[in-house]
Amino acid sequence: MAKILIADDSLAELQIFQQALSPTGHTIVTVTDGEAAEAKVKSEKIDLIILDVIMPKKNGFQVCRDIKTNDQYKNIPVIMVTSKDQESDKFWGMKQGADEYLTKPFKPEDLLKAVKKYI
């Protein structure tokens, strides 16, 4: 099974992610800010990252860019899941290296489909 890192500053959103992903059997690791997300990526073997954009300390765009420009971590798939739903936000997220961009509120089946695509 894969290890999925979820970075979101909303405890309610983290619960929604966990409920959607728990039937998959994957290991779920959660953090509530961008710096903690980067620290987890560097300290554990992460297979997939689900990343909110608006978070304290470091936003999801910054975290994604930092991960994708690091040769050691650039192959970890990043799924951005955010309330930022403008086309320019999606464009910017993809430009930072996101592999997928979903907007909140999301359908659990859309999240599962995206996760299956990369794991």
N, C-alpha and C positions, 0 to 999 in steps of 0.2 A: 504494500500500500504506500501511497505517496504522503508526503508531509506538506500541508498547505498552510501558508502564513496569511492571516487576515489582519489588515491594519485599518482600523476605523475608530474614531474617537467616541462613537455613540454605542453605549452598552446595549441598547435596544437593537441597533443594527447588527451588532456582533451576534446577538441571540438569533436573529433572523438568518444570518449566514450559517450559523451552527446547525440550526434546525434543518435548513435546506441541504446541508452537506453531510450530516451525521449518517444518513442511510448508506452513503458511499463507502464507509469503512475507513476512509482516509484519516490520518492524524491531523487534527486542527490545532494550530498555535495562534493565539491572538495577542495583539498589542494595540495600544490606544494613541500612539503618536508616530510621526515619521522617523524620528531618531531611533526609537525602539525597534521599528521595522528594520532599519538598516543594521542595527546591532544583532538582531535575530538572524538575518541573512548571513552575517559574518561569523556567527557562533554556532549555527546549526545547518545541517544539510536540508535546504528547503527546495521542494520540487515545483511549487507554484505559489505565486503571490497574488492576493486579492487586495486591492489598494483603493482606499478612499482618497479624494483629492484634498478636501478641506480638513486638515488635522493640525494640532498644535506642534510646535517646534520645527517641523519640516513638512511641507505639503506633499501630496502624492506625486505631483509633477516632478518636484525636486528629487524625491526618493527614486522614482522610476528612472529619471535621467542618470542619477548616480549609479544605480544598479546596471543599467544597460550600457554605460560607458566603461564599466569595469570588466576586464577580460575574464576575471574569475567567476563573475556572476551573470554575465550578459545573456547566457542561454536559459536563465530561469524565466519561464513565461510570466507575464504580468497582465492581470485582468483588472482594469480600473472600473470601479463601481461607485458612481458619484451622483449627486443631485445636479451637478453642473451639466446641463443638457443642451447647451447651444452648440451649433455646428463648429464654431470656433474653438470651443472647449474640447470637443472630440478630436478635432484636427490637431490641437496642441498636445493632447494626451498621446496620440499616435506618433506625433513628431518626437516626443520624449522617449519613445520606444515601447509604449504599451502594445501588447499583442491583441488585446480586445478592450472594448470600451462599452460598458453597460450603464444605463442611467437608473437612478432610484426614482420611484419605487420599481423594483425589478420583479419579474416572475421567477419563482424558484426554478422552473424548468429551463429558463433562459440561462441562469447561472450554471445549472448542472450541465447543460449543453456546452457552454464555454469551457467548463472545467474538463469535461470528457475530451474535448478537442485537443487539449494540451497534455493530458495525463494518460 
